[in-house]
Amino acid sequence: MAPSHRAIFLLSILVFSLSRFQGVLGHKHHDEVSEEDANAPVDSILWIHMFLQAAVWGLLFPIGMVLGLSRSRWHVPLQSTGFLLTFTGYILGHSHKGRAFPRSAHGSFANILIIPILSQLTLGIYLKLHIHEKTIRPYAVMAHGILGKIYPVLGWVQMLFGAIVFGGYCRGDHLGQCLAHYIMGSGFIAYGTIMAILLLAGEAWVRRSGRSPEWWDSWVIMLWGIVNTFTEHRGNTWSVKDMQHTILGILWWAGGLLGIFLSRNNQRNIVPSLIIILTGWAMSQHAQALMISTKVHSVFGYTLSLAGIARIVEICFFPSTLPATTHAPNTIVFSVSDDGNTSDQTLHDARYAAEAERAVRRDQAKVKAARAFRHLPPFLLVAAGLLFMSATDEELENVHNHEMDHVTYILIMFSIAFLLYFFINFLIHLHANSGRNALQKQQQQKQQRGGNEPSEAEGGIHLRTLSRDDDDDDDGGEGAEGKWYSRVPVTDGREGVRA
């Protein structure tokens, strides 16, 4: 299908959806519903609505966003399918019978979501037309990218609203503690997600930014602490929880300020980790009305503290960058002197070559250990966030009424944390292995397999890609390595060793 035909097809979907919305927007939500309607069975249409929207906003749109970032050709078909299913799910959500729900944030936010949905769809159709290339299109590309990146956040918020409405939580006096648990728990999950991206795939960006990860952490912690300091206490009477939450806010902005200062000049520091540890300890000591609530809060606090400890270990004992001397197994690379034929580091003794090879293997083992350990802090943050979100008074009272013990409940939350962290890693892997990133990786693999071997047509000269350093530092082609080639290394006859 040609791009213009695809655009017309998507536009027809948009017009059809708008016509359908005129009918379904009249679905009424009441401020109060009868007990009979509130306890009525859930019909199949509502179940389909929930599973369909969860699949689209929780799976399809995040995958489509990643494919868009990697410029994959599957981005447009996947997102188009997601839009169509979203409209279908919206109609189903206003067509169900059985259980009735009072007016809620879920229904209101669903209507608000129509704006970014239609905006994103309109921008996508416009970009497919490839018009106004040098005037309007660059701004449309920017807006399309920003909207696409906030889709996972919008989907997460709406799914939380849906779960709250379905469970009948967070009404009346329970609203305050609900907001605290869900906002802070989501914050820990977002923190773990960003940390996973930075540790597993963002080292190059961190180096380019000139700021250590703790610099960013400290700013977020300080700003969040300022907000908490002035929002956790309401009324004239100070309760124990008011005092605890307010002092946590002070702890965060005071520690965040110290972390920002210590992170200057791209320095690493452990202050954000210490704040996480202290917050976890404070949460583990939170007094609760039910024993199951006390147990869940304790495990949440211990998990959060363990995440901080793991982060300190990662900062202090694992390298932040991979060793530059690490190459493929059984290969040792030595620097070559300017004349390209001799080197001060040429190894003529097999014993020294074996020792050097063992050193490289030790570096490789350290790199593998660092890569494995780096999963621990972000996973524990994700698990702690889920535990905190699941520890509201109403949820745990419901669990207690169903005679479920704290062990089973906590293990369920950790199971969900494993699934969520799997999806986070899947998206990171997908970004690195799709679209233009997959093409770049294939080119690099080809260069590693055969690109370094001189061909007869080239006369034994290795062509190489011009880098930014060459532009800045090269003097016009004179010297050991010119702008367009590098000298062929001389082998000493032993396979896998170059001198």
One Martini backbone bead per residue (centre of mass of N, CA, C, O) as a GRO file, in nm:
protein
  499
    1MET     BB    1   0.095   0.037   0.024
    2ALA     BB    2   0.079   0.348  -0.016
    3PRO     BB    3   0.119   0.627   0.169
    4SER     BB    4  -0.145   0.768   0.075
    5HIS     BB    5  -0.331   0.526   0.127
    6ARG     BB    6  -0.271   0.500   0.428
    7ALA     BB    7  -0.370   0.780   0.504
    8ILE     BB    8  -0.662   0.743   0.410
    9PHE     BB    9  -0.724   0.502   0.590
   10LEU     BB   10  -0.670   0.645   0.862
   11LEU     BB   11  -0.875   0.873   0.818
   12SER     BB   12  -1.125   0.689   0.811
   13ILE     BB   13  -1.093   0.591   1.100
   14LEU     BB   14  -1.124   0.866   1.232
   15VAL     BB   15  -1.411   0.932   1.130
   16PHE     BB   16  -1.548   0.679   1.242
   17SER     BB   17  -1.476   0.729   1.541
   18LEU     BB   18  -1.618   1.001   1.573
   19SER     BB   19  -1.901   0.891   1.513
   20ARG     BB   20  -1.903   0.693   1.756
   21PHE     BB   21  -1.859   0.898   1.992
   22GLN     BB   22  -2.136   1.039   1.979
   23GLY     BB   23  -2.281   0.784   2.109
   24VAL     BB   24  -2.095   0.708   2.371
   25LEU     BB   25  -2.083   0.985   2.537
   26GLY     BB   26  -2.380   0.925   2.670
   27HIS     BB   27  -2.271   0.768   2.891
   28LYS     BB   28  -2.362   0.716   3.221
   29HIS     BB   29  -2.254   0.866   3.528
   30HIS     BB   30  -2.280   0.832   3.871
   31ASP     BB   31  -2.227   0.936   4.187
   32GLU     BB   32  -2.443   0.711   4.254
   33VAL     BB   33  -2.502   0.367   4.346
   34SER     BB   34  -2.640   0.091   4.389
   35GLU     BB   35  -2.582  -0.203   4.548
   36GLU     BB   36  -2.681  -0.384   4.320
   37ASP     BB   37  -2.510  -0.257   4.088
   38ALA     BB   38  -2.227  -0.283   4.233
   39ASN     BB   39  -2.280  -0.623   4.267
   40ALA     BB   40  -2.288  -0.696   3.994
   41PRO     BB   41  -2.207  -0.868   3.740
   42VAL     BB   42  -1.963  -0.920   3.505
   43ASP     BB   43  -1.951  -0.881   3.184
   44SER     BB   44  -1.803  -0.964   2.885
   45ILE     BB   45  -1.758  -0.676   2.776
   46LEU     BB   46  -1.589  -0.569   3.014
   47TRP     BB   47  -1.364  -0.779   2.996
   48ILE     BB   48  -1.275  -0.704   2.712
   49HIS     BB   49  -1.207  -0.412   2.773
   50MET     BB   50  -0.980  -0.464   2.979
   51PHE     BB   51  -0.793  -0.652   2.809
   52LEU     BB   52  -0.765  -0.471   2.562
   53GLN     BB   53  -0.651  -0.209   2.697
   54ALA     BB   54  -0.413  -0.346   2.837
   55ALA     BB   55  -0.276  -0.448   2.575
   56VAL     BB   56  -0.243  -0.174   2.435
   57TRP     BB   57  -0.118   0.014   2.674
   58GLY     BB   58   0.088  -0.214   2.795
   59LEU     BB   59   0.209  -0.324   2.498
   60LEU     BB   60   0.167  -0.198   2.213
   61PHE     BB   61   0.255   0.101   2.253
   62PRO     BB   62   0.542   0.056   2.369
   63ILE     BB   63   0.644  -0.101   2.124
   64GLY     BB   64   0.582   0.121   1.915
   65MET     BB   65   0.766   0.334   2.041
   66VAL     BB   66   1.032   0.179   2.002
   67LEU     BB   67   1.005   0.148   1.692
   68GLY     BB   68   1.013   0.455   1.647
   69LEU     BB   69   1.300   0.507   1.766
   70SER     BB   70   1.426   0.284   1.547
   71ARG     BB   71   1.285   0.306   1.265
   72SER     BB   72   1.060   0.107   1.209
   73ARG     BB   73   0.835  -0.042   0.979
   74TRP     BB   74   0.634  -0.143   1.230
   75HIS     BB   75   0.516   0.111   1.360
   76VAL     BB   76   0.262   0.186   1.197
   77PRO     BB   77   0.099  -0.082   1.207
   78LEU     BB   78   0.091  -0.104   1.520
   79GLN     BB   79  -0.039   0.173   1.587
   80SER     BB   80  -0.291   0.138   1.414
   81THR     BB   81  -0.396  -0.105   1.570
   82GLY     BB   82  -0.410   0.038   1.845
   83PHE     BB   83  -0.617   0.254   1.769
   84LEU     BB   84  -0.845   0.064   1.685
   85LEU     BB   85  -0.862  -0.087   1.962
   86THR     BB   86  -0.921   0.160   2.133
   87PHE     BB   87  -1.191   0.235   2.010
   88THR     BB   88  -1.323  -0.034   2.070
   89GLY     BB   89  -1.283  -0.026   2.381
   90TYR     BB   90  -1.441   0.235   2.428
   91ILE     BB   91  -1.713   0.130   2.331
   92LEU     BB   92  -1.732  -0.109   2.528
   93GLY     BB   93  -1.716   0.068   2.794
   94HIS     BB   94  -2.018   0.199   2.690
   95SER     BB   95  -2.181  -0.110   2.655
   96HIS     BB   96  -2.218  -0.227   2.919
   97LYS     BB   97  -2.336  -0.436   3.163
   98GLY     BB   98  -2.431  -0.463   3.484
   99ARG     BB   99  -2.204  -0.331   3.637
  100ALA     BB  100  -2.181  -0.033   3.823
  101PHE     BB  101  -2.033   0.301   3.811
  102PRO     BB  102  -1.915   0.565   3.931
  103ARG     BB  103  -1.785   0.848   3.916
  104SER     BB  104  -1.452   0.887   3.767
  105ALA     BB  105  -1.123   0.912   3.670
  106HIS     BB  106  -1.138   0.703   3.445
  107GLY     BB  107  -1.363   0.835   3.274
  108SER     BB  108  -1.238   1.119   3.249
  109PHE     BB  109  -0.960   1.029   3.127
  110ALA     BB  110  -1.075   0.899   2.873
  111ASN     BB  111  -1.167   1.170   2.749
  112ILE     BB  112  -0.885   1.304   2.752
  113LEU     BB  113  -0.738   1.086   2.566
  114ILE     BB  114  -0.855   1.178   2.294
  115ILE     BB  115  -0.653   1.401   2.234
  116PRO     BB  116  -0.380   1.238   2.198
  117ILE     BB  117  -0.491   1.034   1.998
  118LEU     BB  118  -0.581   1.228   1.768
  119SER     BB  119  -0.316   1.382   1.747
  120GLN     BB  120  -0.134   1.140   1.674
  121LEU     BB  121  -0.294   1.048   1.426
  122THR     BB  122  -0.275   1.314   1.267
  123LEU     BB  123   0.035   1.329   1.259
  124GLY     BB  124   0.083   1.059   1.118
  125ILE     BB  125  -0.067   1.131   0.857
  126TYR     BB  126   0.096   1.383   0.788
  127LEU     BB  127   0.377   1.241   0.768
  128LYS     BB  128   0.289   1.047   0.530
  129LEU     BB  129   0.269   1.287   0.311
  130HIS     BB  130   0.527   1.459   0.276
  131ILE     BB  131   0.498   1.767   0.374
  132HIS     BB  132   0.653   2.043   0.454
  133GLU     BB  133   0.966   1.970   0.502
  134LYS     BB  134   1.084   2.289   0.588
  135THR     BB  135   0.851   2.377   0.801
  136ILE     BB  136   0.632   2.186   0.961
  137ARG     BB  137   0.743   1.894   0.991
  138PRO     BB  138   0.959   1.918   1.220
  139TYR     BB  139   0.742   1.986   1.440
  140ALA     BB  140   0.573   1.729   1.401
  141VAL     BB  141   0.794   1.531   1.481
  142MET     BB  142   0.832   1.638   1.767
  143ALA     BB  143   0.538   1.601   1.867
  144HIS     BB  144   0.520   1.298   1.804
  145GLY     BB  145   0.748   1.213   1.998
  146ILE     BB  146   0.636   1.323   2.264
  147LEU     BB  147   0.367   1.173   2.264
  148GLY     BB  148   0.485   0.885   2.244
  149LYS     BB  149   0.651   0.897   2.521
  150ILE     BB  150   0.375   0.941   2.704
  151TYR     BB  151   0.202   0.685   2.668
  152PRO     BB  152   0.293   0.498   2.903
  153VAL     BB  153   0.195   0.695   3.122
  154LEU     BB  154  -0.101   0.711   3.042
  155GLY     BB  155  -0.156   0.406   3.061
  156TRP     BB  156  -0.081   0.367   3.358
  157VAL     BB  157  -0.287   0.560   3.481
  158GLN     BB  158  -0.546   0.431   3.357
  159MET     BB  159  -0.506   0.146   3.478
  160LEU     BB  160  -0.518   0.238   3.771
  161PHE     BB  161  -0.796   0.360   3.762
  162GLY     BB  162  -0.937   0.095   3.683
  163ALA     BB  163  -0.856  -0.072   3.934
  164ILE     BB  164  -0.985   0.117   4.142
  165VAL     BB  165  -1.275   0.102   4.038
  166PHE     BB  166  -1.310  -0.208   4.047
  167GLY     BB  167  -1.239  -0.213   4.369
  168GLY     BB  168  -1.347   0.051   4.525
  169TYR     BB  169  -1.130   0.268   4.574
  170CYS     BB  170  -1.044   0.584   4.692
  171ARG     BB  171  -1.268   0.691   4.899
  172GLY     BB  172  -1.279   0.956   5.075
  173ASP     BB  173  -1.055   0.905   5.334
  174HIS     BB  174  -0.863   0.724   5.125
  175LEU     BB  175  -0.730   0.919   4.919
  176GLY     BB  176  -0.459   1.009   5.042
  177GLN     BB  177  -0.319   0.723   5.076
  178CYS     BB  178  -0.352   0.648   4.781
  179LEU     BB  179  -0.179   0.867   4.653
  180ALA     BB  180   0.082   0.798   4.800
  181HIS     BB  181   0.115   0.504   4.700
  182TYR     BB  182   0.084   0.542   4.386
  183ILE     BB  183   0.290   0.764   4.335
  184MET     BB  184   0.540   0.643   4.477
  185GLY     BB  185   0.536   0.365   4.344
  186SER     BB  186   0.561   0.476   4.053
  187GLY     BB  187   0.829   0.620   4.106
  188PHE     BB  188   0.999   0.365   4.158
  189ILE     BB  189   0.946   0.236   3.883
  190ALA     BB  190   1.061   0.467   3.714
  191TYR     BB  191   1.341   0.461   3.841
  192GLY     BB  192   1.407   0.169   3.757
  193THR     BB  193   1.374   0.210   3.453
  194ILE     BB  194   1.587   0.433   3.413
  195MET     BB  195   1.821   0.274   3.536
  196ALA     BB  196   1.818   0.044   3.330
  197ILE     BB  197   1.876   0.219   3.083
  198LEU     BB  198   2.146   0.342   3.183
  199LEU     BB  199   2.299   0.070   3.258
  200LEU     BB  200   2.231  -0.100   2.978
  201ALA     BB  201   2.214   0.165   2.738
  202GLY     BB  202   2.330   0.476   2.862
  203GLU     BB  203   2.640   0.542   2.871
  204ALA     BB  204   2.681   0.734   2.634
  205TRP     BB  205   2.486   0.953   2.734
  206VAL     BB  206   2.623   1.011   3.003
  207ARG     BB  207   2.891   1.108   2.878
  208ARG     BB  208   2.768   1.339   2.703
  209SER     BB  209   2.633   1.503   2.943
  210GLY     BB  210   2.844   1.529   3.201
  211ARG     BB  211   2.665   1.346   3.399
  212SER     BB  212   2.585   1.185   3.659
  213PRO     BB  213   2.335   0.990   3.776
  214GLU     BB  214   2.327   1.135   4.064
  215TRP     BB  215   2.249   1.413   3.965
  216TRP     BB  216   1.964   1.338   3.875
  217ASP     BB  217   1.866   1.203   4.133
  218SER     BB  218   1.902   1.451   4.323
  219TRP     BB  219   1.700   1.639   4.187
  220VAL     BB  220   1.448   1.466   4.221
  221ILE     BB  221   1.465   1.432   4.529
  222MET     BB  222   1.457   1.732   4.604
  223LEU     BB  223   1.187   1.810   4.467
  224TRP     BB  224   1.015   1.596   4.610
  225GLY     BB  225   1.077   1.694   4.898
  226ILE     BB  226   0.946   1.971   4.876
  227VAL     BB  227   0.662   1.872   4.823
  228ASN     BB  228   0.632   1.689   5.082
  229THR     BB  229   0.677   1.901   5.305
  230PHE     BB  230   0.389   2.069   5.206
  231THR     BB  231   0.166   1.799   5.170
  232GLU     BB  232   0.143   1.589   5.430
  233HIS     BB  233  -0.003   1.827   5.587
  234ARG     BB  234  -0.333   1.844   5.741
  235GLY     BB  235  -0.424   2.076   5.939
  236ASN     BB  236  -0.369   2.108   6.304
  237THR     BB  237  -0.300   1.804   6.336
  238TRP     BB  238  -0.036   1.592   6.440
  239SER     BB  239   0.056   1.305   6.323
  240VAL     BB  240   0.268   1.051   6.291
  241LYS     BB  241   0.257   1.038   5.978
  242ASP     BB  242   0.303   1.335   5.926
  243MET     BB  243   0.586   1.347   6.051
  244GLN     BB  244   0.719   1.128   5.879
  245HIS     BB  245   0.660   1.246   5.594
  246THR     BB  246   0.791   1.524   5.639
  247ILE     BB  247   1.080   1.426   5.716
  248LEU     BB  248   1.125   1.286   5.445
  249GLY     BB  249   1.122   1.543   5.278
  250ILE     BB  250   1.366   1.671   5.419
  251LEU     BB  251   1.564   1.444   5.358
  252TRP     BB  252   1.552   1.471   5.046
  253TRP     BB  253   1.639   1.774   5.006
  254ALA     BB  254   1.899   1.757   5.168
  255GLY     BB  255   2.030   1.514   5.020
  256GLY     BB  256   2.000   1.628   4.731
  257LEU     BB  257   2.184   1.871   4.771
  258LEU     BB  258   2.437   1.706   4.833
  259GLY     BB  259   2.436   1.536   4.571
  260ILE     BB  260   2.475   1.772   4.375
  261PHE     BB  261   2.748   1.868   4.486
  262LEU     BB  262   2.902   1.584   4.458
  263SER     BB  263   2.830   1.570   4.128
  264ARG     BB  264   3.029   1.742   4.038
  265ASN     BB  265   3.226   1.678   3.773
  266ASN     BB  266   3.120   1.382   3.729
  267GLN     BB  267   3.053   1.253   4.010
  268ARG     BB  268   3.032   1.001   4.223
  269ASN     BB  269   2.764   0.891   4.457
  270ILE     BB  270   2.574   0.774   4.768
  271VAL     BB  271   2.330   0.950   4.858
  272PRO     BB  272   2.079   0.833   4.714
  273SER     BB  273   2.115   0.554   4.848
  274LEU     BB  274   2.083   0.647   5.141
  275ILE     BB  275   1.796   0.753   5.108
  276ILE     BB  276   1.673   0.480   5.033
  277ILE     BB  277   1.748   0.333   5.291
  278LEU     BB  278   1.604   0.523   5.495
  279THR     BB  279   1.324   0.494   5.369
  280GLY     BB  280   1.300   0.188   5.408
  281TRP     BB  281   1.330   0.188   5.714
  282ALA     BB  282   1.086   0.371   5.774
  283MET     BB  283   0.872   0.185   5.637
  284SER     BB  284   0.930  -0.072   5.821
  285GLN     BB  285   0.822   0.116   6.088
  286HIS     BB  286   0.532   0.130   6.016
  287ALA     BB  287   0.235   0.178   6.156
  288GLN     BB  288  -0.036  -0.065   6.170
  289ALA     BB  289  -0.349  -0.212   6.199
  290LEU     BB  290  -0.252  -0.458   6.040
  291MET     BB  291  -0.049  -0.728   6.015
  292ILE     BB  292  -0.029  -0.747   5.704
  293SER     BB  293   0.056  -0.451   5.670
  294THR     BB  294   0.315  -0.467   5.833
  295LYS     BB  295   0.454  -0.684   5.659
  296VAL     BB  296   0.447  -0.540   5.385
  297HIS     BB  297   0.601  -0.285   5.477
  298SER     BB  298   0.857  -0.431   5.560
  299VAL     BB  299   0.931  -0.556   5.284
  300PHE     BB  300   0.941  -0.292   5.137
  301GLY     BB  301   1.170  -0.166   5.303
  302TYR     BB  302   1.383  -0.388   5.253
  303THR     BB  303   1.384  -0.366   4.944
  304LEU     BB  304   1.471  -0.069   4.931
  305SER     BB  305   1.735  -0.100   5.091
  306LEU     BB  306   1.863  -0.311   4.900
  307ALA     BB  307   1.874  -0.122   4.658
  308GLY     BB  308   2.074   0.078   4.787
  309ILE     BB  309   2.303  -0.122   4.840
  310ALA     BB  310   2.336  -0.217   4.546
  311ARG     BB  311   2.411   0.065   4.441
  312ILE     BB  312   2.671   0.099   4.601
  313VAL     BB  313   2.816  -0.144   4.483
  314GLU     BB  314   2.803  -0.051   4.187
  315ILE     BB  315   2.963   0.216   4.228
  316CYS     BB  316   3.229   0.102   4.392
  317PHE     BB  317   3.285  -0.210   4.233
  318PHE     BB  318   3.191  -0.115   3.945
  319PRO     BB  319   3.227  -0.034   3.637
  320SER     BB  320   3.100   0.230   3.433
  321THR     BB  321   3.298   0.113   3.220
  322LEU     BB  322   3.425  -0.054   2.969
  323PRO     BB  323   3.691  -0.205   2.876
  324ALA     BB  324   3.900  -0.130   2.605
  325THR     BB  325   4.058  -0.430   2.600
  326THR     BB  326   3.795  -0.570   2.521
  327HIS     BB  327   3.735  -0.859   2.332
  328ALA     BB  328   3.727  -1.113   2.173
  329PRO     BB  329   3.780  -1.419   2.208
  330ASN     BB  330   4.116  -1.500   2.158
  331THR     BB  331   4.188  -1.180   2.164
  332ILE     BB  332   4.474  -0.962   2.115
  333VAL     BB  333   4.542  -0.613   2.155
  334PHE     BB  334   4.795  -0.404   2.027
  335SER     BB  335   4.985  -0.146   2.006
  336VAL     BB  336   5.105   0.061   1.745
  337SER     BB  337   5.339   0.204   1.602
  338ASP     BB  338   5.401   0.447   1.370
  339ASP     BB  339   5.541   0.247   1.149
  340GLY     BB  340   5.372  -0.045   1.160
  341ASN     BB  341   5.622  -0.278   1.234
  342THR     BB  342   5.672  -0.185   1.528
  343SER     BB  343   5.690  -0.263   1.895
  344ASP     BB  344   5.710  -0.237   2.240
  345GLN     BB  345   5.455  -0.465   2.272
  346THR     BB  346   5.585  -0.699   2.156
  347LEU     BB  347   5.543  -1.055   2.173
  348HIS     BB  348   5.785  -1.330   2.194
  349ASP     BB  349   5.665  -1.462   2.446
  350ALA     BB  350   5.436  -1.698   2.534
  351ARG     BB  351   5.403  -1.628   2.832
  352TYR     BB  352   5.312  -1.332   2.798
  353ALA     BB  353   5.070  -1.394   2.619
  354ALA     BB  354   4.918  -1.565   2.829
  355GLU     BB  355   4.902  -1.345   3.046
  356ALA     BB  356   4.744  -1.140   2.875
  357GLU     BB  357   4.502  -1.324   2.821
  358ARG     BB  358   4.418  -1.355   3.118
  359ALA     BB  359   4.364  -1.053   3.166
  360VAL     BB  360   4.135  -1.031   2.962
  361ARG     BB  361   3.952  -1.247   3.095
  362ARG     BB  362   3.920  -1.093   3.361
  363ASP     BB  363   3.777  -0.851   3.236
  364GLN     BB  364   3.541  -1.012   3.122
  365ALA     BB  365   3.437  -1.112   3.399
  366LYS     BB  366   3.377  -0.830   3.513
  367VAL     BB  367   3.174  -0.748   3.301
  368LYS     BB  368   2.972  -0.976   3.353
  369ALA     BB  369   2.923  -0.907   3.650
  370ALA     BB  370   2.822  -0.619   3.606
  371ARG     BB  371   2.581  -0.689   3.422
  372ALA     BB  372   2.436  -0.868   3.631
  373PHE     BB  373   2.421  -0.666   3.880
  374ARG     BB  374   2.260  -0.425   3.739
  375HIS     BB  375   1.972  -0.559   3.786
  376LEU     BB  376   1.913  -0.529   4.092
  377PRO     BB  377   1.831  -0.234   4.157
  378PRO     BB  378   1.589  -0.199   3.953
  379PHE     BB  379   1.424  -0.444   4.045
  380LEU     BB  380   1.385  -0.356   4.344
  381LEU     BB  381   1.234  -0.096   4.274
  382VAL     BB  382   0.997  -0.227   4.133
  383ALA     BB  383   0.910  -0.408   4.370
  384ALA     BB  384   0.870  -0.179   4.575
  385GLY     BB  385   0.651  -0.028   4.419
  386LEU     BB  386   0.440  -0.258   4.417
  387LEU     BB  387   0.421  -0.296   4.721
  388PHE     BB  388   0.323  -0.005   4.787
  389MET     BB  389   0.068  -0.009   4.603
  390SER     BB  390  -0.042  -0.282   4.770
  391ALA     BB  391  -0.057  -0.113   5.077
  392THR     BB  392  -0.334  -0.039   5.117
  393ASP     BB  393  -0.591  -0.055   5.328
  394GLU     BB  394  -0.809  -0.179   5.137
  395GLU     BB  395  -0.649  -0.406   5.010
  396LEU     BB  396  -0.560  -0.550   5.278
  397GLU     BB  397  -0.845  -0.594   5.382
  398ASN     BB  398  -0.932  -0.775   5.147
  399VAL     BB  399  -0.718  -0.992   5.191
  400HIS     BB  400  -0.798  -1.058   5.483
  401ASN     BB  401  -1.095  -1.148   5.414
  402HIS     BB  402  -0.965  -1.389   5.221
  403GLU     BB  403  -0.738  -1.538   5.385
  404MET     BB  404  -0.458  -1.410   5.317
  405ASP     BB  405  -0.134  -1.419   5.338
  406HIS     BB  406   0.160  -1.240   5.321
  407VAL     BB  407   0.329  -1.435   5.152
  408THR     BB  408   0.145  -1.466   4.908
  409TYR     BB  409   0.117  -1.166   4.841
  410ILE     BB  410   0.419  -1.100   4.801
  411LEU     BB  411   0.471  -1.312   4.576
  412ILE     BB  412   0.281  -1.186   4.375
  413MET     BB  413   0.435  -0.917   4.348
  414PHE     BB  414   0.703  -1.045   4.252
  415SER     BB  415   0.586  -1.170   3.998
  416ILE     BB  416   0.506  -0.901   3.868
  417ALA     BB  417   0.794  -0.784   3.873
  418PHE     BB  418   0.916  -0.986   3.676
  419LEU     BB  419   0.732  -0.917   3.437
  420LEU     BB  420   0.798  -0.613   3.421
  421TYR     BB  421   1.109  -0.645   3.390
  422PHE     BB  422   1.096  -0.807   3.135
  423PHE     BB  423   0.961  -0.585   2.960
  424ILE     BB  424   1.181  -0.376   2.991
  425ASN     BB  425   1.407  -0.553   2.861
  426PHE     BB  426   1.265  -0.603   2.596
  427LEU     BB  427   1.261  -0.306   2.502
  428ILE     BB  428   1.565  -0.265   2.506
  429HIS     BB  429   1.625  -0.493   2.305
  430LEU     BB  430   1.446  -0.390   2.072
  431HIS     BB  431   1.594  -0.123   2.023
  432ALA     BB  432   1.878  -0.270   1.953
  433ASN     BB  433   1.706  -0.487   1.730
  434SER     BB  434   1.586  -0.245   1.549
  435GLY     BB  435   1.600  -0.111   1.267
  436ARG     BB  436   1.875   0.087   1.256
  437ASN     BB  437   2.017  -0.073   1.483
  438ALA     BB  438   2.031  -0.344   1.330
  439LEU     BB  439   2.200  -0.239   1.092
  440GLN     BB  440   2.445  -0.146   1.257
  441LYS     BB  441   2.506  -0.423   1.379
  442GLN     BB  442   2.558  -0.571   1.112
  443GLN     BB  443   2.795  -0.393   1.022
  444GLN     BB  444   2.977  -0.454   1.265
  445GLN     BB  445   2.992  -0.761   1.224
  446LYS     BB  446   3.120  -0.749   0.943
  447GLN     BB  447   3.376  -0.598   1.034
  448GLN     BB  448   3.469  -0.816   1.241
  449ARG     BB  449   3.490  -1.053   1.035
  450GLY     BB  450   3.613  -0.875   0.749
  451GLY     BB  451   3.692  -0.558   0.763
  452ASN     BB  452   4.016  -0.605   0.863
  453GLU     BB  453   4.079  -0.722   0.587
  454PRO     BB  454   4.280  -0.700   0.330
  455SER     BB  455   4.259  -0.610   0.001
  456GLU     BB  456   4.378  -0.608  -0.316
  457ALA     BB  457   4.237  -0.343  -0.410
  458GLU     BB  458   4.369  -0.184  -0.152
  459GLY     BB  459   4.672  -0.267  -0.098
  460GLY     BB  460   4.670  -0.311   0.230
  461ILE     BB  461   4.440  -0.104   0.311
  462HIS     BB  462   4.256   0.040   0.568
  463LEU     BB  463   3.946   0.130   0.586
  464ARG     BB  464   3.779   0.411   0.748
  465THR     BB  465   3.587   0.589   0.954
  466LEU     BB  466   3.506   0.902   1.001
  467SER     BB  467   3.563   1.097   1.279
  468ARG     BB  468   3.551   1.351   1.500
  469ASP     BB  469   3.847   1.335   1.581
  470ASP     BB  470   3.959   1.372   1.296
  471ASP     BB  471   3.852   1.660   1.251
  472ASP     BB  472   4.003   1.787   1.504
  473ASP     BB  473   4.312   1.638   1.491
  474ASP     BB  474   4.376   1.634   1.211
  475ASP     BB  475   4.643   1.741   0.966
  476GLY     BB  476   4.567   1.613   0.661
  477GLY     BB  477   4.727   1.302   0.668
  478GLU     BB  478   4.954   1.318   0.854
  479GLY     BB  479   5.124   1.048   0.980
  480ALA     BB  480   5.028   0.755   1.109
  481GLU     BB  481   4.713   0.851   1.071
  482GLY     BB  482   4.500   0.920   0.852
  483LYS     BB  483   4.185   1.006   0.735
  484TRP     BB  484   4.146   0.715   0.543
  485TYR     BB  485   4.358   0.538   0.716
  486SER     BB  486   4.510   0.231   0.835
  487ARG     BB  487   4.738   0.031   0.931
  488VAL     BB  488   4.863  -0.279   0.895
  489PRO     BB  489   4.895  -0.531   1.089
  490VAL     BB  490   5.143  -0.735   1.236
  491THR     BB  491   5.192  -1.067   1.238
  492ASP     BB  492   5.338  -1.356   1.432
  493GLY     BB  493   5.161  -1.639   1.357
  494ARG     BB  494   4.954  -1.628   1.580
  495GLU     BB  495   4.648  -1.707   1.656
  496GLY     BB  496   4.479  -1.419   1.781
  497VAL     BB  497   4.758  -1.252   1.754
  498ARG     BB  498   4.849  -0.908   1.770
  499ALA     BB  499   5.138  -0.669   1.701
   0.00000   0.00000   0.00000
